[in-house]
């Protein structure tokens, strides 16, 4: 049977047309890239629909895209809502709570009003057999419900929807859904979850388990790292990586404090810090034991490190977890706090989750010393790595997605 939006009914053996719809943030798109590659490698067509904000990331991943709507400027909206001069978001608004999401409905409303009609038109013309969307893209289930197309939601780690994002989005978009004859925001047909069950938030419904395959964008393995590996074991080191969002939102003072704590020589390690050139003048001089490097895909280097210090971003945290490396997490906003809590709960890292602790180099020095000196963190990180490696790779899910597209799946 053929619906209004789809082509001839798919079968598990047929070549699928998959429409991947991403929210306008590259960090939400990147975790879906390995699945898109697996679909393409299995012979299926993949087309990405996204706003101009993500098109460079899509092109960098070697995927085809359809530009949809105007630039959303979600990062600019976050800066306007969360940023105050001289302070980072955590210092401005404190720990992220469901109540704080009341500030974001206008952003979602503007986003959906712009792109939802375009996504519907695209899906009617393209006639996909399956839609895949990221966990923060709330228009895709509406498209699927309207046109009778199965929708699969792709989590990127610890699921933020349980903490209030889902209810806030339902409330914000209710009027748009009612105009289309929908009583509420539809649920997806299935959910893909690359997060191990013991790391995931308690109470989150199980999804289709899939191994987390790190993809943090394109990059080049540095000459100095290749030379080190040729020469033998690299020095014992700690990697510090706060991501672009944290640094852009007045995170340089935080980074300065971390480097002062980690690079004082007391732990006997070399410190590598990924810092874009744009922030180095503001950062100023660093200790002799600290080496500043250009950002690169973290899986190229994190596995060589004794620990990684970071901001709790899902891409960073899940990449490091998959490498079996202990983590010192300084969450800043949104779901980074949930990741820090869950990582600490499984024993694979330490969470530093108050402003006072994060701003105190002495506390950070002690926390890092504990992480490096207590073997239980390394053992727990290795157990987590083994758990993640035992999960099915993206290619193993492709037949199940084909069955879902054919109407035989979950």
C-alpha positions as CSV (number, residue, x, y, z in Angstrom):
1,X,0.0,0.0,0.0
2,X,1.3,3.5,-0.9
3,X,0.7,6.5,1.3
4,X,0.5,10.1,0.2
5,X,4.1,10.7,1.0
6,X,5.9,7.5,0.1
7,X,6.8,5.7,-3.0
8,X,6.1,2.0,-3.7
9,X,5.9,0.1,-0.4
10,X,9.4,-0.9,0.8
11,X,10.4,-4.4,1.6
12,X,13.3,-5.4,3.8
13,X,15.3,-6.3,0.7
14,X,14.4,-3.2,-1.3
15,X,16.5,-0.1,-1.8
16,X,15.2,2.5,0.6
17,X,14.9,6.2,0.3
18,X,15.9,7.6,3.7
19,X,15.3,11.3,4.6
20,X,17.4,12.4,7.4
21,X,16.0,15.5,9.1
22,X,18.4,17.3,11.5
23,X,17.8,20.2,13.9
24,X,19.9,23.3,13.1
25,X,22.9,22.4,15.2
26,X,25.9,20.5,13.9
27,X,26.4,18.8,17.2
28,X,23.0,17.2,16.9
29,X,23.7,16.1,13.3
30,X,27.1,14.6,13.8
31,X,26.1,11.5,15.9
32,X,23.8,10.4,13.1
33,X,26.6,10.3,10.5
34,X,27.8,6.7,11.1
35,X,24.3,5.4,10.6
36,X,23.9,7.4,7.4
37,X,27.2,5.9,6.2
38,X,26.0,2.4,7.1
39,X,22.8,3.0,5.1
40,X,24.7,4.3,2.1
41,X,27.2,1.3,2.3
42,X,24.2,-1.1,2.3
43,X,23.0,0.5,-1.0
44,X,20.3,2.8,0.3
45,X,19.7,6.4,-0.6
46,X,20.2,9.0,2.1
47,X,19.2,12.7,1.7
48,X,19.7,15.2,4.5
49,X,17.3,18.0,5.1
50,X,18.6,20.9,7.2
51,X,18.9,24.6,7.5
52,X,22.0,26.5,6.3
53,X,23.5,26.2,9.9
54,X,24.3,22.5,9.3
55,X,25.1,22.3,5.6
56,X,28.9,22.6,6.0
57,X,28.8,19.7,8.4
58,X,26.7,17.6,6.1
59,X,29.0,18.3,3.2
60,X,32.0,17.5,5.4
61,X,30.5,14.1,6.1
62,X,30.2,13.3,2.5
63,X,26.4,13.3,2.4
64,X,23.9,15.0,0.1
65,X,21.6,17.7,1.4
66,X,18.6,19.8,0.6
67,X,18.9,23.4,2.1
68,X,15.7,24.0,4.0
69,X,14.6,27.4,5.2
70,X,16.7,30.2,6.6
71,X,19.6,30.1,9.0
72,X,18.1,29.4,12.4
73,X,20.9,30.9,14.5
74,X,20.3,28.6,17.5
75,X,23.7,29.3,18.9
76,X,22.9,33.0,18.7
77,X,19.6,32.5,20.4
78,X,21.4,30.5,23.2
79,X,23.9,33.3,23.6
80,X,21.1,35.9,23.9
81,X,19.3,33.8,26.5
82,X,22.2,32.4,28.5
83,X,25.1,34.8,28.2
84,X,26.0,37.8,30.4
85,X,29.3,39.8,29.9
86,X,32.1,38.3,31.9
87,X,30.2,35.2,32.9
88,X,29.6,31.8,31.4
89,X,26.0,30.4,31.3
90,X,26.5,28.2,34.4
91,X,27.5,31.4,36.4
92,X,24.5,33.3,35.0
93,X,21.6,30.8,35.3
94,X,22.9,28.0,37.4
95,X,22.2,24.4,36.8
96,X,19.8,23.6,34.0
97,X,16.3,22.8,35.2
98,X,13.1,21.9,33.3
99,X,11.6,25.2,34.4
100,X,14.3,27.1,32.5
101,X,13.0,25.6,29.3
102,X,10.1,28.1,29.4
103,X,12.5,30.5,27.7
104,X,12.9,28.4,24.6
105,X,9.4,27.8,23.2
106,X,9.6,31.0,21.0
107,X,12.8,29.6,19.4
108,X,11.1,26.3,18.6
109,X,8.0,28.1,17.4
110,X,10.0,30.2,14.9
111,X,12.0,27.2,13.8
112,X,8.9,25.0,13.1
113,X,6.9,27.8,11.5
114,X,9.8,28.2,9.0
115,X,10.7,24.6,8.2
116,X,7.7,22.4,8.8
117,X,5.8,23.4,5.6
118,X,9.1,23.0,3.7
119,X,9.7,19.5,5.2
120,X,6.2,18.4,4.3
121,X,6.7,19.7,0.7
122,X,10.1,17.9,0.4
123,X,8.7,14.7,1.8
124,X,5.8,14.7,-0.6
125,X,8.1,15.3,-3.5
126,X,10.9,12.9,-2.4
127,X,8.6,10.2,-1.2
128,X,11.0,8.6,1.4
129,X,10.4,5.2,2.8
130,X,11.9,6.2,6.2
131,X,12.7,9.3,8.1
132,X,15.5,9.5,10.6
133,X,15.8,12.5,12.9
134,X,17.9,13.6,15.9
135,X,16.5,13.7,19.3
136,X,15.9,17.5,19.3
137,X,14.2,17.6,15.9
138,X,10.4,17.7,16.7
139,X,9.1,18.4,13.1
140,X,10.1,15.0,11.7
141,X,7.4,13.0,13.6
142,X,4.8,15.5,12.4
143,X,5.9,14.9,8.8
144,X,5.8,11.2,9.4
145,X,2.3,11.3,10.9
146,X,0.9,13.5,8.2
147,X,2.3,11.4,5.3
148,X,2.3,7.9,6.8
149,X,6.1,7.5,6.9
150,X,7.8,5.7,9.7
151,X,10.1,7.9,11.8
152,X,13.1,6.8,13.8
153,X,14.6,9.1,16.4
154,X,18.3,8.9,17.0
155,X,19.5,9.6,20.5
156,X,23.1,10.9,20.8
157,X,23.8,9.8,24.4
158,X,22.1,10.5,27.7
159,X,18.6,11.4,26.5
160,X,17.6,15.1,27.3
161,X,13.9,14.5,26.5
162,X,13.1,13.0,29.9
163,X,14.3,16.2,31.7
164,X,11.6,18.4,30.4
165,X,12.6,19.2,26.8
166,X,9.9,16.9,25.4
167,X,7.0,18.4,27.4
168,X,8.2,22.0,26.7
169,X,8.3,21.2,23.0
170,X,4.8,19.7,23.0
171,X,3.5,22.8,24.6
172,X,5.3,25.2,22.4
173,X,4.3,23.5,19.1
174,X,0.7,22.6,20.0
175,X,-0.9,25.3,17.9
176,X,1.1,24.2,14.8
177,X,0.1,20.6,15.3
178,X,-3.6,21.4,15.8
179,X,-3.6,23.3,12.5
180,X,-2.5,20.0,10.9
181,X,-5.2,18.1,12.6
182,X,-2.9,16.5,15.2
183,X,-3.9,16.4,18.8
184,X,-0.3,16.4,20.1
185,X,3.3,15.9,19.1
186,X,3.5,12.4,17.5
187,X,5.8,9.8,18.9
188,X,8.4,8.2,16.6
189,X,8.0,4.7,15.3
190,X,11.2,3.6,16.9
191,X,14.2,5.1,18.8
192,X,17.9,4.3,18.3
193,X,20.0,4.5,21.4
194,X,23.8,4.4,21.3
195,X,24.0,4.9,25.1
196,X,24.6,1.8,27.2
197,X,21.7,1.0,29.5
198,X,23.7,1.5,32.7
199,X,24.9,5.0,31.5
200,X,21.5,6.1,30.3
201,X,19.1,8.0,32.6
202,X,16.9,5.8,34.8
203,X,13.4,5.8,33.4
204,X,14.3,6.3,29.8
205,X,12.5,3.8,27.6
206,X,14.8,1.3,25.9
207,X,15.5,1.9,22.2
208,X,17.2,-0.1,19.5
209,X,20.8,-0.5,20.9
210,X,23.5,0.7,18.6
211,X,27.2,1.0,19.2
212,X,28.4,4.6,19.5
213,X,30.8,5.3,16.6
214,X,32.6,8.6,17.2
215,X,32.4,11.2,14.4
216,X,33.5,14.7,15.5
217,X,34.0,16.0,12.0
218,X,36.9,15.8,9.6
219,X,40.5,16.2,10.7
220,X,44.1,15.3,10.1
221,X,46.3,13.1,12.3
222,X,49.1,15.5,13.3
223,X,52.7,14.9,12.3
224,X,53.9,15.1,15.9
225,X,51.5,12.5,17.1
226,X,52.5,10.1,14.3
227,X,56.1,10.7,15.2
228,X,55.4,9.9,18.9
229,X,53.7,6.7,18.0
230,X,56.6,5.6,15.7
231,X,59.1,6.3,18.5
232,X,57.2,4.3,21.1
233,X,54.8,5.0,24.0
234,X,53.8,8.7,24.3
235,X,54.2,10.5,27.6
236,X,51.5,10.1,30.3
237,X,49.2,12.9,29.5
238,X,45.8,14.5,30.2
239,X,43.7,16.0,27.4
240,X,41.6,19.1,28.1
241,X,38.9,19.9,25.6
242,X,36.0,22.3,26.3
243,X,34.4,22.4,22.9
244,X,33.6,25.5,20.8
245,X,30.3,26.5,22.6
246,X,31.9,26.7,26.0
247,X,34.8,28.8,24.9
248,X,32.5,31.1,22.9
249,X,30.3,31.7,25.9
250,X,33.0,33.2,28.1
251,X,34.6,29.8,28.8
252,X,38.2,31.0,28.5
253,X,38.6,31.9,32.2
254,X,37.4,28.4,33.1
255,X,40.0,26.9,30.7
256,X,42.7,29.1,32.2
257,X,41.8,27.7,35.7
258,X,41.8,24.1,34.4
259,X,45.2,24.5,32.8
260,X,46.6,26.2,35.9
261,X,45.4,23.2,38.0
262,X,46.3,20.4,35.6
263,X,49.6,21.9,34.4
264,X,51.3,22.7,37.8
265,X,53.4,19.6,37.6
266,X,52.1,18.0,40.7
267,X,50.4,15.1,38.8
268,X,53.5,14.4,36.7
269,X,51.6,14.5,33.4
270,X,51.8,16.4,30.2
271,X,48.6,18.4,29.4
272,X,47.3,18.8,25.9
273,X,44.6,21.3,25.4
274,X,42.5,21.7,22.2
275,X,42.2,25.5,21.7
276,X,41.3,27.3,18.5
277,X,43.7,30.0,17.5
278,X,40.9,32.6,18.0
279,X,41.0,32.1,21.8
280,X,44.7,31.8,22.5
281,X,45.5,35.5,22.9
282,X,42.7,35.8,25.5
283,X,43.9,32.7,27.2
284,X,47.4,34.1,27.7
285,X,50.5,32.3,28.9
286,X,50.1,28.7,30.0
287,X,52.3,26.5,32.3
288,X,55.3,24.9,30.7
289,X,53.7,21.4,31.1
290,X,50.8,22.5,28.9
291,X,50.8,22.1,25.1
292,X,48.1,23.9,23.1
293,X,47.0,22.1,20.0
294,X,44.5,22.8,17.3
295,X,41.1,21.1,17.6
296,X,41.0,17.6,16.0
297,X,38.6,14.7,16.1
298,X,39.0,13.5,19.6
299,X,39.1,9.8,18.8
300,X,42.4,10.4,17.1
301,X,44.1,11.3,20.4
302,X,42.0,10.7,23.5
303,X,42.8,7.0,23.6
304,X,46.5,7.8,24.2
305,X,45.6,9.8,27.3
306,X,45.3,8.8,31.0
307,X,42.3,11.1,31.5
308,X,40.2,13.7,29.6
309,X,38.9,16.9,31.1
310,X,35.8,18.3,29.3
311,X,32.5,20.2,29.5
312,X,30.2,17.2,29.3
313,X,29.1,17.5,25.7
314,X,27.6,14.3,24.4
315,X,30.0,13.9,21.5
316,X,33.1,14.4,23.7
317,X,31.8,12.3,26.5
318,X,30.6,9.4,24.4
319,X,33.8,9.4,22.4
320,X,35.9,9.2,25.4
321,X,33.7,6.6,27.1
322,X,34.0,4.4,24.0
323,X,37.8,4.6,24.3
324,X,37.8,3.4,27.9
325,X,39.4,6.6,29.3
326,X,38.5,8.1,32.7
327,X,36.8,11.6,32.6
328,X,36.8,14.7,34.7
329,X,33.5,16.4,33.7
330,X,32.7,20.1,34.3
331,X,29.2,20.4,33.0
332,X,28.1,23.9,31.8
333,X,24.4,23.8,30.6
334,X,21.6,21.6,29.3
335,X,22.1,17.9,29.4
336,X,25.8,18.0,30.2
337,X,24.8,17.8,33.9
338,X,22.9,14.6,33.3
339,X,25.9,13.1,31.5
340,X,28.3,14.1,34.3
341,X,26.0,12.5,36.9
342,X,25.5,9.2,35.0
343,X,29.3,8.9,34.3
344,X,30.0,9.4,37.9
345,X,27.3,6.9,38.9
346,X,29.0,4.1,36.8
347,X,32.4,5.0,38.3
348,X,34.1,6.0,35.1
349,X,34.7,9.6,36.0
350,X,34.4,12.5,38.4
351,X,31.8,15.2,38.1
352,X,32.6,18.8,39.2
353,X,29.2,20.3,39.1
354,X,29.1,23.5,41.1
355,X,30.4,26.9,40.1
356,X,32.5,27.2,43.2
357,X,34.3,24.0,42.6
358,X,34.8,24.7,38.9
359,X,36.3,28.1,39.6
360,X,38.7,26.8,42.2
361,X,42.0,25.5,40.7
362,X,42.9,23.8,44.0
363,X,39.7,21.8,43.9
364,X,40.3,20.9,40.3
365,X,43.9,19.8,41.0
366,X,42.6,17.5,43.8
367,X,39.9,16.1,41.6
368,X,42.3,15.3,38.8
369,X,44.7,13.8,41.2
370,X,42.0,11.5,42.5
371,X,41.0,10.5,39.0
372,X,44.6,9.7,38.0
373,X,45.5,8.1,41.3
374,X,42.6,5.8,42.0
375,X,42.6,2.7,39.7
376,X,38.9,2.1,40.1
377,X,38.1,4.9,37.7
378,X,40.3,3.2,35.0
379,X,38.7,-0.2,35.6
380,X,35.2,1.3,35.4
381,X,36.1,3.1,32.2
382,X,37.3,-0.1,30.7
383,X,34.1,-1.9,31.7
384,X,32.1,0.8,30.0
385,X,34.2,0.5,26.9
386,X,33.7,-3.2,26.7
387,X,29.9,-2.7,27.1
388,X,29.8,-0.2,24.3
389,X,31.9,-2.4,22.0
390,X,29.5,-5.3,22.5
391,X,26.6,-3.2,21.2
392,X,25.6,-3.8,17.5
393,X,27.4,-1.6,15.0
394,X,25.4,0.8,12.8
395,X,25.5,-1.7,9.9
396,X,23.7,-4.3,12.0
397,X,20.7,-2.0,12.4
398,X,20.2,-1.4,8.7
399,X,18.1,-4.6,8.2
400,X,15.8,-3.6,11.1
401,X,15.4,-0.1,9.7
402,X,14.4,-1.7,6.4
403,X,11.8,-3.8,8.2
404,X,10.4,-0.7,9.9
405,X,10.2,1.0,6.5
406,X,8.4,-2.0,5.2
407,X,5.9,-1.9,8.1
408,X,7.3,-5.0,9.8
409,X,9.4,-3.4,12.5
410,X,8.7,-2.0,15.9
